[in-house]
Amino acid sequence: MSSQDGPRVPFAVRVAEGPEDLEACFAVRREVFVVEQEVPAELEYDAYDATAVHVLAVGRDGTALGTGRLLYGADAAGKTGAGPEVGSLGRLAVSAAARGLGVGAALVRGIEAAARELGLTAVDLHAQTQALGFYERLGYTAYGPVFPDAGIDHRGMRRALP
């Protein structure tokens, strides 16, 4: 459903708190990555989930619409190869029913806000190549070659936080 198909659904983006929010994040990731994109579950969920900042988008009725996570500190450095001032955005997923409503962009901005609160100066990510334009519209710049991750082509991107 796009915004041209009907009214935009109101939603809120927040940092996930507690086991119920975390399970809602995992459910969206399962729907998008494991079911739709056929990423093996053992690759989708990892040790970083325990220390990441998870962000959740919920509809007016409390339905989970999307999620993403932010790695920081040593966890992010392992992903980005950059210093401790750069966070790593990952696992951004929006349920099929919520696509085209602005949920993805709101999640990215929510993750960036969390990064600023942690004192980070930039956010790095590994974008699926089909999503490069989405991230470019949000101010991210691609770098480096295309590489496979879970059988899907990706490319590194980064944005300095204003």
C-alpha positions as CSV (number, residue, x, y, z in Angstrom):
1,M,0.0,0.0,0.0
2,S,1.4,3.4,-0.9
3,S,0.3,6.8,0.3
4,Q,-1.5,7.1,-3.1
5,D,-3.7,4.1,-2.3
6,G,-5.2,5.6,0.8
7,P,-4.6,7.6,4.0
8,R,-1.3,7.4,5.7
9,V,-1.4,5.2,8.8
10,P,-0.2,7.0,11.9
11,F,2.6,5.3,13.6
12,A,5.2,6.0,16.3
13,V,8.9,5.1,16.4
14,R,10.6,4.4,19.7
15,V,13.6,2.7,21.2
16,A,12.5,-0.9,22.1
17,E,12.2,-1.6,25.8
18,G,11.5,-4.9,27.4
19,P,11.0,-8.4,26.1
20,E,7.7,-7.7,24.4
21,D,9.2,-4.9,22.2
22,L,12.2,-7.0,21.4
23,E,10.0,-9.9,20.4
24,A,8.0,-7.5,18.2
25,C,11.3,-6.4,16.5
26,F,12.3,-10.1,16.0
27,A,8.8,-10.9,14.5
28,V,9.2,-8.2,11.9
29,R,12.7,-9.3,11.0
30,R,11.5,-12.9,10.7
31,E,8.7,-11.8,8.4
32,V,10.9,-9.7,6.1
33,F,14.3,-11.5,6.2
34,V,13.7,-15.1,7.0
35,V,10.3,-15.6,5.2
36,E,10.3,-13.1,2.4
37,Q,14.0,-12.9,1.6
38,E,14.8,-16.5,2.7
39,V,17.8,-15.5,4.9
40,P,18.6,-18.5,7.2
41,A,17.4,-17.8,10.7
42,E,20.8,-18.7,12.1
43,L,22.3,-15.8,10.1
44,E,19.5,-13.3,10.9
45,Y,19.8,-13.4,14.7
46,D,23.2,-13.0,16.2
47,A,25.1,-12.1,19.4
48,Y,24.9,-8.4,18.5
49,D,21.1,-8.5,19.3
50,A,21.9,-8.7,23.0
51,T,23.7,-5.3,23.1
52,A,22.2,-3.4,20.2
53,V,19.8,-0.5,20.5
54,H,16.6,-1.8,18.8
55,V,14.1,0.7,17.4
56,L,10.5,-0.2,16.8
57,A,7.7,1.4,14.7
58,V,4.2,0.6,15.9
59,G,0.8,1.5,14.4
60,R,-1.9,3.3,16.3
61,D,-3.3,-0.2,17.2
62,G,0.0,-1.3,18.6
63,T,0.9,-3.5,15.6
64,A,4.6,-3.7,14.9
65,L,5.3,-2.2,11.5
66,G,9.1,-2.1,11.3
67,T,12.3,-2.3,13.2
68,G,16.1,-1.6,12.9
69,R,19.0,-1.8,15.2
70,L,22.1,0.3,16.1
71,L,25.4,-1.2,17.1
72,Y,27.9,1.1,18.8
73,G,31.3,0.8,20.5
74,A,33.3,-2.3,19.8
75,D,30.4,-4.0,18.2
76,A,30.1,-1.3,15.6
77,A,33.8,-1.1,15.0
78,G,33.8,-4.7,14.2
79,K,31.2,-4.1,11.5
80,T,32.3,-0.7,10.1
81,G,36.1,-0.9,10.5
82,A,35.8,2.7,11.8
83,G,36.5,4.3,15.1
84,P,34.2,4.3,18.2
85,E,32.5,7.5,17.0
86,V,30.7,5.6,14.1
87,G,27.6,3.5,14.7
88,S,26.3,0.7,12.6
89,L,22.7,0.7,11.4
90,G,21.4,-2.7,10.5
91,R,18.5,-5.2,10.3
92,L,16.1,-2.4,9.0
93,A,12.9,-4.1,8.1
94,V,9.4,-2.9,7.3
95,S,6.4,-5.3,7.2
96,A,4.9,-5.7,3.7
97,A,1.6,-4.1,4.9
98,A,3.4,-0.9,6.0
99,R,5.6,-0.2,3.0
100,G,5.2,3.1,1.3
101,L,4.0,4.8,4.5
102,G,7.3,6.4,5.5
103,V,8.0,3.9,8.2
104,G,11.5,3.0,6.9
105,A,12.6,6.6,6.8
106,A,11.2,7.3,10.3
107,L,13.1,4.2,11.6
108,V,16.4,5.5,10.1
109,R,15.9,8.9,11.7
110,G,15.0,7.2,15.0
111,I,18.2,5.2,14.8
112,E,20.2,8.3,14.0
113,A,18.6,10.1,17.0
114,A,19.7,7.2,19.2
115,A,23.2,7.4,17.7
116,R,23.4,11.1,18.6
117,E,22.3,10.4,22.1
118,L,25.3,8.0,22.4
119,G,27.6,10.7,21.2
120,L,28.2,9.1,17.8
121,T,29.2,11.4,14.8
122,A,28.3,9.1,11.9
123,V,26.2,6.1,11.0
124,D,27.5,3.3,8.7
125,L,25.4,0.6,7.1
126,H,25.5,-2.3,4.7
127,A,22.6,-1.7,2.2
128,Q,21.1,-4.2,0.0
129,T,21.8,-2.9,-3.5
130,Q,18.1,-2.6,-4.3
131,A,17.8,-0.2,-1.3
132,L,20.7,2.2,-2.3
133,G,18.4,4.9,-3.6
134,F,16.3,4.8,-0.4
135,Y,19.4,5.5,1.7
136,E,20.8,8.1,-0.7
137,R,17.6,10.1,-0.3
138,L,18.2,10.1,3.4
139,G,21.7,11.5,3.0
140,Y,23.9,8.3,2.9
141,T,26.8,8.0,0.5
142,A,27.8,4.6,-0.9
143,Y,31.5,3.5,-0.7
144,G,33.5,0.4,-1.7
145,P,32.6,-2.5,-3.9
146,V,29.4,-4.6,-3.9
147,F,29.7,-7.7,-1.7
148,P,27.4,-10.6,-0.9
149,D,25.8,-11.0,2.6
150,A,23.4,-13.9,3.2
151,G,23.4,-14.4,-0.6
152,I,22.2,-10.8,-1.2
153,D,24.4,-8.1,-2.8
154,H,25.2,-5.2,-0.4
155,R,27.2,-2.0,-0.5
156,G,28.6,0.0,2.4
157,M,27.1,3.5,3.0
158,R,27.8,6.2,5.6
159,R,26.2,9.5,6.8
160,A,27.8,12.0,9.0
161,L,25.3,13.1,11.7
162,P,24.5,16.8,11.7
